[in-house]
Amino acid sequence: MLLTNYDEDYDKEIERLDREMFSEIKFHKDVIWDSVCVGLNNGVFAGVGLIMASPALSVLLSESRKNEAKDVQDEGTQKTTGKQALKRYYVNGEYKAVPGTENEVGISKYILDDLKESTRILKKKQGNIELSLRVFCRGTDYAYMEFLIYNGFAARGVMPIFSKKLSKSKKNKNSFEDEPLKKTDEGDSVNGFSVQSLKENKDLYEEYLKSYKAAFKSIQSRHELDFRLKDKNSDIICLTKDSKVVAAISLRKHSKDTVIMENLFCLKKYRKKGLASGLINYLEEKMTDKGIKNLELTVEGDNTPAVALYMKNRYDITGTSLIMEYDA
């Protein structure tokens, strides 16, 4: 059994196969280029994989799809021109084979080969662009690293994994299972900027999306935002001024004691005012009160300002994630 492209009819099967993969598929629904599911003869799912466009490429694909709608005869073969053609793009790959399944390695290779082929097709269809399929590998997962290298991948970068142990709190409130991130206390502020929970203040959705686009030079869809905030163990905490989102950070509960921080940004106009550090310190206090013991995050190794920010706030590098790429 082989399925290509996203199909909601198989949501339940994919969720049973792997909850995290299911979340990835639903969260990135708008930017999935291709997906593949593999099943055994008895109909039991054995593996699933998908590739997602990078932020820059998703914008390019969006424009291409608009052109396809305007002129069906072009069949999506529009070529990139000028500076755009000189850019290097990538697609993120995710795949999973059920542990213990007969021929697990063979299923993994089958899915990976399909994703590689889809990447080659995307490159051919999109025109003269440099395109790579990218997956991530823990620096200590040597077996997985060897498997990727054997299948044509090469390490192209290192992402340090930062973490910080939080002090014990006398309050010791319930953790996320019993008390998900709630609306912050009225009047909370960081350096004079109001603290807002996006989950509890949906009026800020559009402002957040605008600020996200300005900060990351990429697009996050309303669908992605809705899906993230429907998760009871996730939230996005914003700093606002005059109803404008000037800084924000995403939170996701990873385990009973650990919360992952993601997508921290501060608009250029408001930098060097201590907002990023202030927001981090604020969250450390709130998470400590909820009984969370660890905060973790991963940043690009060449993102010097981000690395400096977390080291300044006494986060330790506790591991590395390798960026493994396959050139289509």
C-alpha positions in Angstrom: 0.0 0.0 0.0 1.5 3.3 -1.0 -0.2 6.7 -0.6 1.1 9.9 -2.0 0.1 13.5 -1.1 -1.8 14.4 2.1 -5.2 12.7 2.6 -7.3 13.4 5.7 -9.0 10.0 5.3 -5.9 8.4 6.7 -5.5 10.7 9.8 -6.6 8.0 12.3 -4.2 5.4 10.9 -1.3 7.8 10.9 -2.1 9.0 14.4 -2.1 5.4 15.7 1.2 4.8 13.9 3.0 7.8 15.4 1.4 10.7 17.3 4.3 13.1 16.7 4.3 12.4 13.0 0.6 13.0 12.9 1.1 16.4 14.6 3.8 17.3 12.1 1.5 16.5 9.2 -1.5 18.5 10.6 0.7 21.4 11.7 2.4 21.7 8.3 -0.6 20.8 6.2 -0.4 24.0 4.2 3.3 23.5 3.1 3.4 19.7 2.6 4.7 19.0 -0.9 4.5 15.2 -0.7 3.7 12.5 1.8 4.0 8.7 1.6 2.5 5.9 3.8 3.6 2.3 3.6 1.4 -0.6 4.8 1.8 -4.3 5.2 -0.3 -6.9 3.5 -2.6 -7.1 6.5 -3.4 -3.4 6.2 -1.4 -2.3 9.2 0.5 0.9 8.7 4.3 0.3 8.9 5.7 3.7 8.0 5.0 7.3 7.0 7.0 10.2 5.6 6.5 13.7 4.3 8.5 16.6 2.9 7.6 20.2 3.8 8.7 23.3 1.9 11.0 25.6 3.7 9.7 29.1 4.5 11.4 30.7 1.4 10.4 27.8 -0.9 6.8 27.8 0.4 6.5 31.4 -0.8 8.0 30.5 -4.2 5.6 27.5 -4.5 2.7 29.7 -3.5 3.5 32.1 -6.3 4.0 29.2 -8.7 0.6 27.8 -7.8 -1.1 31.2 -8.4 0.5 31.2 -11.8 -0.7 27.7 -12.5 -4.3 28.7 -11.6 -4.0 31.7 -14.0 -2.6 29.7 -16.9 -3.3 26.0 -16.8 -1.3 25.4 -20.0 1.9 26.2 -18.2 1.4 23.1 -16.1 3.5 24.6 -13.2 6.7 24.8 -15.2 7.4 28.5 -14.4 11.1 29.2 -14.1 12.7 31.3 -11.5 14.6 34.4 -12.7 17.0 36.9 -11.5 18.3 36.8 -7.9 15.6 34.2 -7.0 17.3 31.7 -9.3 20.6 32.1 -7.3 19.0 31.2 -3.9 19.5 27.8 -2.3 16.2 26.2 -1.1 15.5 23.2 1.0 12.6 21.0 2.0 12.4 19.4 5.4 11.9 15.7 5.5 10.3 13.6 8.2 9.7 9.9 8.2 9.0 7.0 10.6 9.0 3.3 10.4 7.3 1.3 13.2 10.0 -0.1 15.5 10.0 -3.8 15.5 8.2 -4.1 12.2 9.6 -6.8 9.9 12.2 -5.3 7.7 12.1 -1.9 9.5 15.3 -0.7 7.8 14.0 -1.7 4.4 10.8 0.3 5.1 12.8 3.3 6.2 14.9 3.2 3.0 11.8 2.8 0.9 10.2 5.9 2.4 13.4 7.9 2.3 13.9 7.0 -1.4 10.4 8.2 -2.2 11.1 11.5 -0.5 14.3 11.9 -2.4 12.5 11.2 -5.7 9.8 13.7 -4.8 12.5 16.3 -4.1 14.1 15.7 -7.5 10.7 16.1 -9.2 10.1 19.3 -7.3 13.4 20.7 -8.4 12.8 19.7 -12.0 9.3 21.2 -12.0 10.3 24.4 -10.3 13.1 25.3 -12.6 16.8 26.3 -12.2 17.1 26.3 -8.4 19.4 24.6 -5.9 17.4 22.3 -3.8 18.2 20.0 -0.9 16.2 17.5 1.2 17.0 18.2 4.8 16.5 16.0 7.9 17.8 16.4 11.4 19.9 13.9 13.4 21.0 13.9 17.0 24.7 14.1 17.2 24.8 11.0 19.5 22.5 8.8 17.2 25.4 7.2 15.3 23.3 4.4 13.8 20.8 6.9 12.2 23.7 9.1 11.1 25.4 6.1 9.4 22.1 5.1 7.7 21.6 8.7 6.3 25.2 8.9 5.1 24.8 5.5 3.4 21.8 6.8 1.6 23.6 9.9 0.2 23.2 12.5 2.9 26.0 14.7 4.2 26.3 16.8 7.3 25.9 20.5 6.4 25.6 22.2 9.8 25.3 21.8 13.5 22.5 23.1 15.7 23.4 23.3 19.4 20.7 22.1 21.9 20.4 24.5 24.9 18.8 23.6 28.2 18.4 25.1 31.6 17.4 23.5 34.9 14.9 25.6 36.8 15.0 26.3 40.5 12.4 24.6 42.6 9.4 26.7 43.5 7.6 26.8 46.8 4.3 27.2 45.0 4.8 24.0 42.9 1.5 24.4 40.9 0.2 21.7 38.7 2.0 21.0 35.4 0.4 21.2 32.0 -1.7 18.0 32.2 -3.9 19.5 34.9 -3.4 23.2 34.2 -2.4 24.0 30.6 -0.9 27.5 30.1 -3.6 29.8 31.1 -4.2 33.5 30.4 -1.4 35.4 32.1 -2.2 37.4 35.2 -3.8 40.7 34.4 -1.2 43.4 34.5 1.9 41.2 33.8 4.5 43.1 31.9 8.1 42.9 30.8 10.0 46.2 30.6 6.8 48.1 30.2 5.4 45.8 27.5 2.2 43.9 28.2 2.4 40.1 28.3 -0.4 38.3 26.4 -1.2 34.6 25.8 -2.1 34.1 22.2 -4.2 31.1 23.1 -6.4 33.3 25.3 -6.3 36.4 23.1 -7.2 35.5 19.6 -7.7 39.1 18.7 -3.9 39.2 18.4 -3.8 36.5 15.7 -3.4 38.8 12.7 -0.9 41.1 14.5 1.1 38.0 15.5 1.2 36.7 11.9 2.3 40.1 10.6 5.1 40.3 13.2 6.1 36.7 12.5 6.4 37.5 8.8 8.5 40.6 9.5 10.8 38.9 11.9 11.5 35.6 10.0 10.9 36.9 6.4 8.5 33.9 6.0 4.9 33.1 6.2 3.0 31.2 8.9 -0.5 30.4 7.9 -3.6 30.8 10.0 -4.1 27.0 9.8 -0.7 26.4 11.4 -1.4 28.8 14.2 -4.8 27.3 14.9 -3.5 23.8 15.0 -0.6 24.7 17.4 -2.9 26.5 19.8 -5.5 23.8 19.9 -2.9 21.6 21.6 -3.5 22.0 25.4 0.2 21.8 26.1 1.2 24.6 23.7 1.0 28.3 23.7 2.6 31.4 22.3 3.4 34.2 24.7 3.6 37.7 23.2 4.8 41.1 24.3 2.6 43.8 23.0 2.5 47.6 22.8 -0.6 49.5 21.6 -2.1 46.1 20.5 0.9 45.4 18.3 3.0 42.2 18.8 6.6 43.3 19.2 8.1 40.0 20.5 6.9 36.5 21.0 8.0 32.9 21.9 6.3 29.6 21.4 6.1 26.9 24.1 5.5 23.2 23.8 5.4 20.6 26.5 7.8 17.8 25.6 7.6 15.7 28.7 6.3 15.8 32.3 9.2 18.0 33.4 10.4 19.7 30.2 9.1 22.5 28.0 10.5 23.3 24.6 10.9 27.0 23.5 10.7 27.8 19.8 10.5 30.7 17.4 11.6 33.5 19.6 11.6 36.8 17.9 11.7 40.5 18.6 11.0 43.1 15.9 14.0 45.0 14.7 12.7 48.4 16.0 12.4 47.0 19.6 15.7 45.2 19.9 18.4 46.1 22.4 15.8 47.0 25.0 16.2 43.8 26.9 12.9 42.3 25.7 14.2 38.9 24.6 16.0 38.3 27.9 13.1 39.7 29.8 10.6 37.4 28.1 12.9 34.4 28.7 13.2 35.3 32.4 9.5 35.8 32.7 8.8 32.4 31.3 11.3 30.8 33.6 9.4 32.1 36.6 6.0 31.0 35.2 7.3 27.5 34.3 8.9 27.1 37.7 5.6 27.9 39.3 4.0 25.2 37.2 6.4 22.6 38.4 8.4 22.5 35.1 12.1 21.5 35.8 13.8 22.1 32.4 13.6 24.4 29.5 15.1 23.4 26.1 15.6 24.9 22.7 17.5 24.4 19.5 19.1 27.2 17.4 21.0 27.3 14.1 24.7 27.1 14.9 25.5 30.2 12.8 22.8 32.3 14.4 25.4 34.1 16.6 23.0 36.6 18.2 20.7 33.8 19.4 23.5 31.7 20.7 24.9 34.7 22.6 21.4 35.4 24.0 21.0 32.0 25.6 24.5 31.8 26.8 24.1 35.2 28.5 21.0 33.8 30.2 22.9 30.8 31.5 21.7 28.1 29.2 24.1 25.2 28.7 24.7 23.3 25.5 23.6 19.8 26.3 23.8 18.2 22.9 23.8 18.9 19.1 21.5 18.2 16.2 23.1 17.7 12.8 21.6 19.1 9.7 21.8 16.3 7.1 21.2 17.2 3.5 20.7 15.4 0.3 21.3 17.4 -2.9 18.5 16.6 -5.4 
